[in-house]
């Protein structure tokens, strides 16, 4: 009768597990994404910039693009690998920063909307106080539903904000709270 020692099978088991792990990492690199392991690669240099754009096709997000300055819809679509045919490229004027481009149905209808406040903050961007709705404002730490309502009501009654300092005119926002909100909000002056 022959007995096998644990020492003779242990290296083989470890070697098998090592190869299985290596195969899983290679699979993830190929299928799931190269950029997860090499975020500063040449392919990912476009993942930062002053202007953020999201593109949706029939309510499905097909991609996000960053640019240093405002771009036209065809340029944004091309950056995401989408064909910007003549009918889609109806307007060559630049789309303001931090906007969503919505493509509807088989027809080349394009609408431009704001990007949600939650997504903007997640992407490291600030929320435009003059475009934000209650849900956008509630994504900001320190702003709850009542304060968000007061901010929107103030903007609706007094007009667009001209500076972030106007926030101290709203009940519940003192100098300290205003200072805490500045990293998350800004005021656009032209759109």
C-alpha positions in Angstrom: 0.0 0.0 0.0 1.3 3.4 -1.0 0.6 6.6 0.9 1.0 10.1 -0.5 2.5 12.8 1.5 0.8 16.2 1.7 4.1 17.7 0.7 4.1 16.2 -2.7 0.6 17.5 -3.7 0.8 20.9 -2.0 3.1 22.5 -4.6 1.0 21.1 -7.5 -2.2 22.5 -5.9 -0.6 25.9 -5.3 0.7 26.0 -8.9 -2.8 25.1 -10.2 -4.4 27.9 -8.1 -1.7 30.3 -9.2 -2.4 29.5 -12.9 -6.2 29.8 -12.3 -5.7 33.3 -10.7 -3.4 34.4 -13.5 -6.0 33.3 -16.1 -8.7 35.2 -14.2 -6.6 38.4 -14.2 -5.9 38.1 -18.0 -9.6 37.5 -18.7 -10.5 40.6 -16.7 -7.8 42.6 -18.6 -9.1 41.5 -21.9 -12.9 41.4 -21.4 -13.8 43.7 -18.5 -11.4 46.5 -19.0 -7.8 47.4 -19.4 -8.4 50.8 -17.8 -9.2 49.3 -14.4 -5.6 48.2 -14.0 -3.9 51.0 -15.9 -5.9 54.1 -15.3 -3.2 56.5 -16.6 -2.7 54.7 -19.9 -2.8 56.6 -23.2 -6.3 55.4 -23.9 -7.6 57.0 -20.7 -6.1 60.5 -21.0 -9.6 61.8 -22.0 -11.1 61.0 -18.6 -10.5 64.4 -17.2 -11.2 67.9 -18.4 -13.2 70.9 -17.6 -16.3 69.9 -19.6 -18.2 66.7 -18.9 -20.7 65.2 -21.4 -22.9 62.2 -21.1 -24.6 60.7 -24.2 -27.8 58.7 -23.9 -29.5 56.7 -26.7 -33.1 56.1 -25.9 -32.6 56.5 -22.1 -29.5 54.2 -22.1 -26.2 55.9 -21.2 -23.7 55.0 -24.0 -20.8 56.9 -22.7 -19.1 59.9 -20.9 -16.6 62.2 -22.4 -14.4 64.9 -21.0 -13.0 67.9 -22.9 -11.0 70.9 -21.9 -13.5 73.3 -23.6 -17.0 73.1 -24.9 -17.5 71.0 -28.0 -20.1 70.5 -30.7 -22.5 67.4 -30.5 -20.8 65.7 -33.5 -17.4 66.0 -31.9 -18.7 64.6 -28.6 -20.4 61.7 -30.4 -17.3 61.0 -32.5 -15.1 60.9 -29.3 -17.4 58.1 -28.0 -17.1 56.2 -31.3 -20.6 57.0 -32.5 -21.3 58.0 -36.0 -22.4 61.6 -36.2 -24.2 61.5 -39.5 -25.3 64.7 -41.3 -28.8 64.5 -39.8 -27.4 64.2 -36.3 -24.9 66.9 -36.8 -27.6 69.5 -37.4 -26.0 72.0 -35.2 -22.3 72.7 -35.2 -22.5 75.1 -32.2 -20.8 74.1 -29.0 -22.8 72.4 -26.3 -22.2 74.1 -22.8 -20.1 72.1 -20.4 -21.6 69.5 -18.0 -24.6 68.5 -20.2 -26.3 65.3 -21.3 -26.9 64.7 -25.0 -30.0 62.6 -25.6 -30.5 60.8 -28.9 -34.1 59.7 -29.4 -35.3 56.7 -31.5 -34.4 56.0 -35.1 -34.7 59.7 -35.9 -31.7 61.9 -35.3 -33.4 64.0 -32.7 -30.9 65.5 -30.2 -31.9 67.2 -27.0 -29.5 68.8 -24.6 -30.2 68.5 -20.8 -28.4 69.0 -17.6 -26.5 66.1 -16.0 -27.8 65.0 -12.6 -26.2 66.5 -9.5 -25.4 63.1 -8.1 -23.4 62.1 -11.2 -21.6 65.5 -11.4 -20.4 65.2 -7.8 -19.4 61.6 -8.4 -17.3 62.7 -11.4 -15.6 65.3 -9.2 -17.5 68.2 -10.7 -19.6 71.0 -9.1 -23.3 71.7 -9.5 -24.5 74.8 -11.3 -26.7 76.6 -8.8 -28.7 78.2 -11.6 -29.6 74.8 -13.2 -30.0 72.6 -10.1 -33.3 71.2 -9.1 -34.2 69.9 -5.7 -32.8 66.4 -6.4 -29.5 67.9 -7.6 -29.2 70.1 -4.5 -30.0 67.2 -2.2 -26.9 65.4 -3.6 -24.7 68.1 -1.9 -23.6 67.2 1.6 -25.4 69.4 4.1 -28.5 70.1 1.9 -31.7 68.3 2.8 -35.1 68.5 1.1 -36.3 71.6 2.9 -33.2 73.6 2.3 -33.1 72.5 -1.4 -36.7 73.7 -1.7 -35.8 77.1 -0.2 -32.9 77.5 -2.6 -35.0 76.7 -5.6 -37.9 78.9 -4.4 -35.4 81.8 -3.8 -34.1 81.4 -7.4 -37.6 81.2 -8.8 -38.7 84.4 -7.0 -35.5 86.5 -7.3 -34.1 85.3 -10.5 -30.8 83.5 -11.3 -28.0 83.7 -8.8 -25.2 86.1 -9.7 -22.8 84.8 -7.1 -22.5 82.0 -4.6 -22.5 84.6 -1.8 -26.2 85.1 -2.4 -26.8 81.8 -0.6 -26.5 83.6 2.8 -29.8 85.3 2.0 -31.6 82.0 2.3 -32.9 80.9 5.7 -30.8 78.1 7.1 -27.6 79.1 5.3 -25.1 81.1 7.3 -21.5 82.0 6.5 -20.2 78.6 7.9 -22.7 76.5 5.9 -22.0 78.6 2.8 -18.3 78.0 3.1 -19.0 74.2 3.4 -21.2 74.3 0.2 -18.7 76.2 -2.0 -16.7 73.1 -3.0 -19.9 71.5 -4.4 -21.6 74.5 -6.1 -20.9 77.2 -8.6 -22.8 79.9 -10.4 -22.8 80.0 -14.2 -22.8 83.4 -15.7 -23.7 82.6 -19.3 -25.3 79.5 -21.0 
